[in-house]
Amino acid sequence: MKASRRRLIIAAGLGFLGLAPGVAYTYSLLQPVRHWLATPIQICVTGPGHASITADDPDGGVAATIQALNNSHPLLAGTGWNVVGPVGNVTNAYNCNLPWQLGDGRPTIAFNEMIPGTCSGSCLAATFVGFYHCNDARHPDGHCLIDDSDVETRRNTRDKWGGPYYSLYELCRSGKEWNIEAIMVHEVGHVIGLGHSSVSGATMYPSVSSCNPSPSTLSSDDANGVDALY
């Protein structure tokens, strides 16, 4: 018999630098430990992009997010989750233009706060991770299987109440904007089953400074976390 879980659980997403607790551990896995049945995991990136980016980028960060996740970004090398040695391609991001819906089995990134009140304050983005089931004979490693996981940003607005503002890597203004490529690689780490790390500089470290692109490329700690799952 399968034990199912359909709760609205948010993995604490990426936040401003300095707001993370000082806990001593390396990578962590979501609990109970869970992963997708098969890889690469198809990540739907749906428009419209974020209004704070559209002045610099007509699609508001959609293409830049896909490029960062697929390691095809023209200015950032070695990005995303498909650079982990023996694991091979873990994700495949694509432009889907489909609705963002919790529990539909299609992991989706939307450039808006989809559930009111769930990404404000120090939050840069959030991932919903409460859709999974356990005791599935198709994968006898003892781990649960993820059924769905979806990502949101802050509200899609350009006014002062909608900040912080997101930006592309090459156009980021220090102190005022945050790198959308780095943010989304971090959030997809939650989608695939990772929790936060306390290793400074790791993709899954729970906070980031303005215009810092480093979370878009994995550290050895992040790679170890993926190896533990897949």
C-alpha positions, 0 to 999 in steps of 0.5 A, a space after each residue: 500500500 502506498 502512503 501518499 502525502 499531498 500537503 502544501 509544504 514549502 522548502 525555504 527558498 533562497 533569501 537575502 544574504 545574512 538571514 540564514 541560520 548558522 547550522 553546521 551541516 553539509 548538504 541535506 535532503 528533503 525529509 522523508 528522503 525522496 526523488 523522482 522516478 526517472 531522470 532527466 526531470 522535465 522542468 516546465 518554465 512558463 511565461 510571462 517572465 518577471 516584470 522587473 527584468 523585462 526592461 532588459 530582456 523581452 521575455 523577462 528571464 524565461 530564456 535565461 532560466 532555461 539556459 542556466 538549467 540546461 548548461 547552455 547559457 552564453 555567458 555562464 559556463 557549467 551551470 545547472 544540475 546536468 554537470 554531476 559526473 556519473 549521474 548524467 542529465 538530471 533535469 531538462 528545462 523547456 519553455 512550456 507556456 502552460 498553467 502553474 498548478 500544484 499537484 499536476 505532476 508537471 514541475 513548473 517555474 512561474 515568475 510570480 507569487 502564485 500563492 499569496 503571502 508565501 514569498 515576501 520579506 527576505 524571500 527571493 523564490 520558493 519551492 512547493 515540495 509537498 507532493 510525494 508518495 512512499 513505499 513504491 515497488 518501482 524504486 526499491 531503494 527505500 526512498 519516497 518518490 516525488 509526484 510534483 514540485 513547483 517554483 514561484 518568485 515574488 510578486 510580478 511587479 516593478 513597483 517598490 513594494 514588489 522588490 527585490 528586483 531580479 536581473 539577468 547575469 550580465 545586467 545586474 546592478 549590485 545592491 539593487 538586483 538579484 541574479 535570476 539564473 542563480 536563484 532558479 538553479 537553487 530552487 530546482 535543487 529543491 525540485 529534485 529533492 535537496 534541502 539546504 546546505 550550510 557550505 558557503 558558496 554551495 548552490 543550496 546555501 540558503 541565502 545569496 548576495 546581490 548580483 552573485 551568480 555563483 549558485 548557478 554553478 554547483 559545488 562539490 557539496 551540491 554534487 554529493 547531494 545529487 549523488 546521494 539521491 540519483 
